[in-house]
Amino acid sequence: MVQVQVNPDVLMWAVQQSGVPMEQFETWFPAFPAWLKAEKFPTVAQLESFARKAHVPFGYLVLREVPSLSRPHVQDFRTVESRAVTGYSRNLLDTIRQMKERQAWLHEYKKAGDYAKVAFVGSLTKSTSKTVFLERMYGTIGLDAGWQEALPTKERAFQQLRDCVEEAGVVLFVNGIVGNDTHRPLDLQEFRGFALADDYAPLIFINGVDATAGKIFTLVHELVHLFLGRDGLDDGTEAFCNEMAASFLVPETRFADAWRQKPQDFEGLERTFKVSRLVLYRVALTRQYILKKQYDALVKTYEEEMPRRKRHGGGGDFYKVLPNRIGRSFSRYVFSAVQEGALLYREAYRLLGIHGNSFQHAMQEAAEV
């Protein structure tokens, strides 16, 4: 069988990157100590298996030198309770790198194809009046204030919002795992989503582990970041994006009317505006409908009930969740490039993380949309 002459230093680097104990690799691959001494070399199949277990791209393992990978920069993270991100887990790091690679490809593809730039990215600032900011957001994605009130469920609201944001030129990914690896779930406590600003390929990633109401708020929050662009980064940006997202989803006049008809009916407000109770509590406090002690009591009760609430995950039927994982609009660009002869199938497989029947199924589904 054909063996691959790999650099032992690269193999050791992969082990260190994986966080998996050396002993585990020796269990999986009895010849691993000999590989490290260059006394033997792995076969292609063994190296592919090693790459999967170490969670590194196969291509890295055949490099002559150890890869030099810096921590990628992202525009922002939306986290639980807006906590600052102090470190990147390996799962988050790999997700960011995958998204940046996809964005870089799409940027070049659209630029070469004379596509128009996505004009709204970076078009507003935090000094823009709140009224103008909201009008521009509604106008850009083609929705009106209170758009979600007539929809029956949060799931339908998210679908409509997602469709409108993608139609405005944003590539959107919703995934609860790294790529298609079900053994690598994303941690909701680490991040809920992030945005990557770009003139041709603005990108939003949403942690699919989150509840639907959380996804809705995160999508609008990240959209605000894209309107601000790369210049919208300082200590006050997260609070500003939260404020604008809340105003977009829970317009002040419509909230006032609902509150007037039925004060403190948070269950009814949740059905109306399709956001979480925590968002509504914060809105009621900020707009002075409740006192701080009432807010604290409501949050305390909510958190006590959390263990009994339904948990969400990134699983489900593979073909049903696949479009969101590979990006519905992004994958259509990839499929178009393949059909045009501008992209080889093997590159398309790598970009989307799927191949064979999965690729053909996704391509057929996209053609029928």
Salt bridges, closest charged atoms under 4 A:
ASP76 OD2 - HIS221 NE2 3.64
ASP76 OD2 - HIS225 NE2 3.01
GLU81 OE1 - ARG83 NH1 3.49
ASP94 OD2 - ARG90 NE 2.99
ASP94 OD1 - ARG97 NH1 3.99
ASP94 OD2 - ARG184 NH2 2.81
GLU101 OE2 - ARG350 NH1 1.84
GLU149 OE2 - ARG254 NE 2.53
ASP163 OD1 - ARG162 NE 3.38
ASP163 OD1 - ARG328 NH2 2.54
GLU166 OE1 - ARG328 NH2 2.53
ASP181 OD2 - HIS55 ND1 3.56
ASP198 OD2 - HIS107 ND1 2.96
ASP210 OD2 - ARG192 NE 2.89
ASP234 OD2 - LYS126 NZ 3.10
GLU238 OE1 - HIS221 NE2 3.16
GLU238 OE2 - HIS225 NE2 2.75
GLU243 OE2 - LYS130 NZ 3.79
GLU252 OE2 - LYS130 NZ 3.01
ASP257 OD1 - ARG260 NH1 2.86
GLU267 OE2 - ARG271 NH1 3.40
GLU270 OE2 - LYS154 NZ 2.46
GLU270 OE1 - ARG277 NE 2.40
ASP296 OD1 - LYS292 NZ 2.81
GLU304 OE2 - LYS300 NZ 2.77
GLU305 OE1 - ARG309 NH2 3.30
GLU347 OE1 - ARG350 NH2 2.61
